[in-house]
Every structure is written in C-alpha cells, then in structure tokens.
Amino acid sequence: MSLFFVDTSALAKRYVAETGSIWVRSWILPKFSNTVVISRITTIEIISLLARKQREGILTAAEILRVRNNFFAHVQTQYFTIGFEERMLKVSRRLLLKYSLRTLDAIQLASALDAKQTLGILPTFVSADTRLLTAASAEGLPIDDPNAHP
C-alpha cells in the first residue's frame, strides 16, 4: 500500500481520458489498496475543469453529470480529504514567496505537506504541473507526473 497526494491536474485523469489516464487508473482504484489524499479545494477545481471541458466541446452535459456524480461519490468513499485550515494559510503564503506558484497550486502543496504531518507518512505528490512538481520536490516530497506515463 502506498500514499498518494493527488492534485486536480492528475486526479482529472481518472475521470477524463487523456495522457496519463491509464497510469493513474493503474493505482488509484480501490482494488489497489492505496491511500489517495486530495485537498478540499480539489472539489472546486474539478467542477471548474469539467465546466471548461464542456465549453470546449470535449464533454457533453450528460458526461459532465456522470463524471461529477462519480467524483463526489469517490470523495465520500475513496479519498482522504485534507481541509483548508487556518494553519495552511501561513504555509501557502510561504510557498508563494518561495516558488513561482499560482495561488491554488500553493494551497495544493500546503495540503500535501499537511497530509504528511496529519498521517505521519510521506505521500508521493502526483501532478501534471511541472512547476508544482518542482516545488513539491524542493519541499522534500517524492513526486510523479502522470504525463510521463503515456
């Protein structure tokens, strides 16, 4: 069993077929007995991603509904969710000053660092964002990029 912290760019690959989807599905499904941790903000980012995919004509309204329902069922039953707590504001600010990150990426990384403290296990940080992976690695987290697994 392994512990993975998965940001939105990587988690979306479970639900929408794209580069790295097969690899993500090779360890994220419950039958593989891994612990999958996400940030609570991922629930907002996934909706944003799905809305964009619909606007771009990549997904239909019916597909969006199916993916959204599956995702929220998985949030309840398959993922350990890290809430966005006050202590993480300080960590997010530090990360923004130290690395070239977007706001939500800093929150994702702060959530992963919080997961490490909360669970007492070093998670592998999984993201399709190279800037975020660079920062996660610099913070001492093992990293993996689903785009490196076509």
SERO-4910 file (N, C-alpha, C, O; in steps of 0.05 Angstrom, whole numbers):
BEGIN
 pado doro    nc1    nc2    nc3   cac1   cac2   cac3    cc1    cc2    cc3    oc1    oc2    oc3
  Met    A     17    -24      0      0      0      0     18     25      0     38     26     14
  Ser    A     10     45    -16     24     70    -18      6     93    -12    -19     90    -13
  Leu    A     17    116     -6      2    140     -1      8    160    -23     31    166    -28
  Phe    A    -13    169    -36    -10    189    -58    -26    214    -51    -49    212    -43
  Phe    A    -13    237    -54    -28    262    -53    -32    270    -83    -12    272    -97
  Val    A    -56    273    -91    -62    277   -119    -75    305   -123    -96    311   -112
  Asp    A    -62    322   -139    -74    348   -145    -94    344   -168    -97    323   -179
  Thr    A   -108    366   -173   -130    365   -193   -121    357   -221   -135    342   -234
  Ser    A    -98    367   -229    -89    361   -256    -84    331   -260    -88    321   -282
  Ala    A    -77    317   -239    -73    288   -241    -99    273   -236   -104    253   -249
  Leu    A   -114    282   -216   -139    268   -209   -158    268   -232   -173    248   -237
  Ala    A   -159    289   -247   -178    291   -270   -173    269   -290   -192    261   -305
  Lys    A   -149    258   -291   -142    237   -310   -157    211   -303   -159    194   -321
  Arg    A   -166    208   -279   -183    185   -273   -210    187   -287   -222    166   -294
  Tyr    A   -219    211   -290   -247    215   -300   -249    223   -329   -270    218   -342
  Val    A   -228    235   -340   -228    244   -368   -204    232   -381   -181    235   -372
  Ala    A   -208    217   -403   -186    204   -417   -168    224   -430   -176    240   -446
  Glu    A   -142    222   -422   -121    239   -432    -94    226   -426    -94    205   -413
  Thr    A    -73    238   -435    -46    227   -429    -43    223   -399    -49    241   -383
  Gly    A    -35    199   -392    -31    192   -363    -55    179   -350    -52    169   -328
  Ser    A    -78    178   -363   -102    166   -351    -98    137   -344   -106    128   -323
  Ile    A    -86    122   -362    -83     93   -357    -65     89   -333    -70     72   -316
  Trp    A    -43    105   -331    -26    102   -308    -40    110   -282    -37     95   -262
  Val    A    -55    132   -282    -69    140   -258    -88    118   -249    -89    111   -225
  Arg    A   -103    106   -268   -122     85   -261   -108     60   -253   -120     42   -241
  Ser    A    -81     57   -258    -67     33   -250    -60     32   -220    -51     11   -210
  Trp    A    -65     54   -206    -60     53   -177    -82     67   -160    -82     64   -136
  Ile    A   -100     83   -173   -119     99   -158   -144     83   -150   -157     91   -131
  Leu    A   -151     63   -165   -175     48   -160   -173     34   -133   -152     25   -125
  Pro    A   -196     31   -118   -195     19    -91   -183     -9    -91   -171    -17    -71
  Lys    A   -186    -24   -113   -175    -52   -113   -145    -53   -109   -134    -74   -103
  Phe    A   -131    -30   -113   -102    -30   -109    -94    -23    -81    -70    -23    -74
  Ser    A   -113    -17    -63   -109    -12    -35    -89     10    -28    -76      9     -7
  Asn    A    -87     30    -45    -71     54    -39    -88     75    -25   -112     75    -29
  Thr    A    -76     91     -9    -90    114      3    -86    138    -15    -63    146    -22
  Val    A   -108    150    -23   -108    173    -41   -118    197    -25   -140    198    -15
  Val    A   -101    218    -24   -107    242     -9   -111    265    -29    -96    268    -47
  Ile    A   -132    281    -24   -137    304    -40   -142    328    -22   -148    325      2
  Ser    A   -138    352    -33   -145    376    -18   -175    382    -22   -186    375    -43
  Arg    A   -187    394     -3   -215    401     -5   -220    420    -29   -241    420    -41
  Ile    A   -200    436    -36   -203    454    -59   -206    439    -85   -215    450   -105
  Thr    A   -197    414    -85   -199    398   -109   -228    395   -118   -234    393   -142
  Thr    A   -247    395    -98   -275    393   -105   -285    417   -121   -303    415   -137
  Ile    A   -273    439   -117   -279    464   -132   -265    463   -159   -277    469   -180
  Glu    A   -239    456   -159   -224    456   -183   -234    435   -203   -234    440   -228
  Ile    A   -244    412   -194   -255    392   -213   -280    403   -227   -283    400   -251
  Ile    A   -297    417   -212   -321    429   -225   -312    450   -245   -324    451   -267
  Ser    A   -292    466   -239   -282    485   -258   -271    472   -283   -277    480   -306
  Leu    A   -256    451   -279   -245    435   -302   -267    424   -319   -265    425   -343
  Leu    A   -287    412   -306   -309    400   -322   -324    421   -337   -332    416   -360
  Ala    A   -329    444   -325   -343    465   -339   -327    474   -364   -339    480   -385
  Arg    A   -301    476   -361   -284    484   -383   -285    463   -405   -286    470   -429
  Lys    A   -284    437   -398   -285    416   -417   -312    416   -433   -312    410   -456
  Gln    A   -333    424   -419   -359    426   -433   -359    450   -452   -368    447   -474
  Arg    A   -349    473   -443   -347    496   -460   -330    491   -485   -336    501   -507
  Glu    A   -309    475   -482   -292    468   -504   -303    446   -522   -291    439   -542
  Gly    A   -326    435   -514   -338    414   -530   -326    387   -527   -330    369   -543
  Ile    A   -309    383   -506   -296    358   -501   -314    338   -487   -313    314   -492
  Leu    A   -331    348   -469   -350    332   -455   -379    343   -459   -383    367   -460
  Thr    A   -398    325   -460   -426    333   -462   -437    338   -434   -425    331   -414
  Ala    A   -461    350   -433   -474    354   -407   -479    328   -393   -476    327   -368
  Ala    A   -486    307   -407   -491    281   -395   -465    270   -384   -465    258   -362
  Glu    A   -443    273   -398   -417    263   -388   -409    278   -364   -398    267   -345
  Ile    A   -413    304   -364   -406    321   -341   -421    311   -316   -410    309   -295
  Leu    A   -447    306   -319   -464    297   -297   -453    270   -286   -451    267   -262
  Arg    A   -447    252   -304   -437    226   -296   -410    228   -281   -406    217   -260
  Val    A   -392    244   -292   -365    247   -280   -368    261   -253   -356    253   -233
  Arg    A   -384    282   -252   -388    297   -227   -399    278   -205   -390    279   -182
  Asn    A   -420    263   -212   -431    245   -192   -411    224   -183   -410    218   -159
  Asn    A   -396    212   -202   -376    193   -194   -355    206   -176   -347    194   -156
  Phe    A   -345    229   -184   -325    243   -169   -334    247   -140   -320    241   -121
  Phe    A   -358    259   -136   -367    264   -109   -373    239    -93   -370    239    -68
  Ala    A   -381    217   -106   -383    192    -92   -356    182    -83   -353    172    -61
  His    A   -336    186   -100   -308    178    -92   -297    195    -70   -283    186    -52
  Val    A   -304    221    -70   -295    239    -48   -305    228    -22   -291    229     -2
  Gln    A   -330    218    -22   -342    208      3   -331    181     12   -330    175     36
  Thr    A   -323    165     -8   -316    137     -1   -287    128     -7   -278    108      5
  Gln    A   -273    142    -24   -247    132    -33   -224    150    -27   -201    141    -27
  Tyr    A   -229    176    -22   -207    195    -18   -207    205     11   -228    208     23
  Phe    A   -183    209     21   -179    223     47   -176    252     39   -157    259     25
  Thr    A   -194    269     50   -194    297     42   -181    314     64   -188    312     87
  Ile    A   -162    331     56   -149    350     74   -164    377     71   -165    388     50
  Gly    A   -176    386     93   -190    411     93   -170    434     92   -146    431     97
  Phe    A   -180    458     85   -163    481     84   -166    496    110   -184    511    114
  Glu    A   -147    491    128   -147    501    155   -130    527    157   -114    533    139
  Glu    A   -134    541    178   -120    567    182    -90    563    181    -76    580    170
  Arg    A    -80    542    193    -51    538    193    -39    535    165    -15    541    161
  Met    A    -56    527    146    -46    524    119    -43    551    104    -29    552     84
  Leu    A    -57    571    114    -53    598    102    -24    607    104    -13    617     85
  Lys    A    -13    603    127     15    611    132     34    595    113     52    607    101
  Val    A     29    569    111     46    553     94     42    561     65     62    563     50
  Ser    A     18    566     56     12    574     29     26    601     22     38    604      1
  Arg    A     26    620     41     39    645     36     69    641     33     82    653     16
  Arg    A     81    624     50    109    618     49    116    606     22    136    613      9
  Leu    A    100    587     13    105    574    -13    103    594    -36    118    592    -56
  Leu    A     84    613    -35     81    633    -56    105    651    -58    113    660    -79
  Leu    A    117    657    -35    141    674    -34    166    660    -43    184    672    -53
  Lys    A    166    634    -39    190    618    -45    191    607    -74    212    604    -85
  Tyr    A    167    601    -85    166    588   -111    148    603   -130    131    620   -121
  Ser    A    151    599   -155    134    611   -175    108    594   -179    106    579   -198
  Leu    A     90    597   -160     65    581   -160     41    599   -162     41    623   -155
  Arg    A     20    588   -173     -6    601   -172    -19    596   -145    -11    577   -131
  Thr    A    -38    612   -137    -50    611   -111    -60    583   -104    -53    572    -83
  Leu    A    -77    572   -121    -88    546   -115    -67    524   -115    -70    504   -101
  Asp    A    -46    527   -131    -24    508   -130    -10    508   -103     -2    488    -92
  Ala    A     -6    532    -92      6    535    -66    -12    521    -45     -2    509    -26
  Ile    A    -38    524    -47    -56    511    -29    -55    481    -32    -55    466    -12
  Gln    A    -53    471    -57    -50    442    -61    -24    432    -47    -25    411    -33
  Leu    A     -2    446    -51     23    437    -39     22    439     -9     32    421      5
  Ala    A     10    460      2      7    463     31    -10    439     41     -5    429     63
  Ser    A    -30    432     26    -47    409     34    -31    383     35    -35    367     53
  Ala    A    -14    379     16      3    355     15     22    355     39     26    334     51
  Leu    A     33    378     45     51    379     68     36    374     94     46    362    113
  Asp    A     11    384     95     -6    379    118    -13    349    120    -14    338    142
  Ala    A    -18    336     98    -24    308     98      0    292    109     -4    273    124
  Lys    A     24    300    102     48    287    113     48    289    143     54    269    157
  Gln    A     42    312    154     41    316    183     18    301    196     21    287    216
  Thr    A     -6    303    184    -30    291    195    -29    261    195    -36    248    215
  Leu    A    -19    249    173    -19    220    170      7    207    179      8    183    184
  Gly    A     28    224    182     54    213    191     68    196    170     86    181    177
  Ile    A     60    199    145     72    183    123     78    203    101     62    221     96
  Leu    A    100    199     88    108    216     65     92    208     40     96    186     30
  Pro    A     74    226     31     59    219      7     75    225    -18     92    243    -19
  Thr    A     70    209    -39     80    216    -65     62    237    -77     38    233    -79
  Phe    A     73    260    -84     58    282    -95     55    278   -125     75    277   -140
  Val    A     30    275   -134     24    269   -162     10    294   -175    -10    303   -165
  Ser    A     23    304   -196     12    327   -210     22    327   -239     43    315   -245
  Ala    A      7    339   -256     15    342   -284     26    370   -289     30    379   -312
  Asp    A     31    385   -268     42    412   -269     71    412   -261     78    407   -238
  Thr    A     89    417   -280    118    414   -274    127    435   -254    145    429   -238
  Arg    A    116    459   -254    124    479   -235    117    470   -207    133    473   -188
  Leu    A     94    459   -204     84    449   -178    101    425   -169    108    422   -145
  Leu    A    107    407   -187    124    384   -181    152    393   -171    163    381   -153
  Thr    A    163    413   -184    189    423   -176    188    434   -148    206    428   -132
  Ala    A    167    449   -141    164    460   -114    160    437    -94    172    438    -72
  Ala    A    144    417   -101    138    395    -83    164    379    -77    170    372    -54
  Ser    A    180    375    -98    206    361    -94    224    377    -76    238    366    -59
  Ala    A    225    403    -81    242    421    -64    233    420    -35    249    425    -17
  Glu    A    207    415    -30    197    413     -3    201    385      9    192    380     31
  Gly    A    214    368     -6    221    341      5    201    319     -1    203    297     10
  Leu    A    182    324    -19    162    304    -25    172    288    -50    182    300    -69
  Pro    A    168    262    -49    172    247    -74    151    255    -94    128    260    -86
  Ile    A    157    255   -119    138    265   -139    135    246   -162    151    229   -167
  Asp    A    112    249   -176    108    234   -201     89    250   -218     71    263   -209
  Asp    A     94    248   -245     79    263   -265     64    243   -282     77    228   -296
  Pro    A     38    243   -282     23    224   -299     29    228   -329     26    209   -344
  Asn    A     37    252   -337     44    256   -365     69    242   -373     75    239   -397
  Ala    A     85    233   -354    109    218   -360    102    188   -364    120    172   -370
  His    A     77    181   -362     68    153   -365     46    152   -386     22    148   -379
  Pro    A     53    157   -411     32    158   -432     17    131   -436     -1    129   -453
***
